[in-house]
Amino acid sequence: MFKVIVPKAPFKELEKIDTVNQKLIFEKIKDLEMGNFSNDKALKGKHKGKFRKRAGNYRIVYLKENDILVITLIRIAHRKEVY
């Protein structure tokens, strides 16, 4: 089981999203917490080392620190504006 850290910036982005999508995003965050990384993609370029999880039209960008089992959420935003 992983520990998921949600800093202030992604939390504020999450508050702006409608409740239906918020529930879907929370389910995906719980998947991260349980260690379910299926279909997650590693990002390239300036975001190398980060991963993204798809939640409908939204993307959860996170950083996984393998040694200490910590996942830090970097950004939660619509797929048009996340990168």
Buried (B, 14 or more C-beta within 10 A) or exposed (E): EBEBEBEEEBEEBBEEBEEEBBEBBEEBBEBBEEEEBEEBEEBEEEBEEBBBBBBEEBBBBBBBEEEEEEBBBBBBBBEEEBE
